[in-house]
């Protein structure tokens, strides 16, 4: 299940310096992993979303590994909604 894989990612990274776990609750970013208070990964609508340089997002989209993340404000060129492989 994608949720389980995201939880594994959270468990692995939350012990790293500067990384804080999702805060829960409601609103944007409730499922987000943060590094120094900035979102770098989150689980949204059943998909992993990661913040990456725009050029890396372009390459991953071109390779079919995900689509640009849209938070209902238009596509974010530095966020990728990844296709997780099992």
Phi, psi and omega in degrees: 000137179302323180300319180295320179294322177294319178299322176298319178297315178301311181301321182288322188267339188295340178276354181283145179304132177085351183267131176240146183284168175304144184268348181073199181081213181233164178100169181299137177087004182296335180255018190269138165276138181236148171239120183050046175073006179249133180296133173232344176203144177204164180249114186229127177049043176078012182228148173283130175242128180234146177268124182220163173301145183306322181295325178289320176300314179304314182294317180293321177296315180298327179276001178080016183268004178168182177229158178296139180285135178237111179266037182064022177231016186097163182294138175264120185285354178247013178231137183240132170266106191281150170266114181275135177260143179268000000 
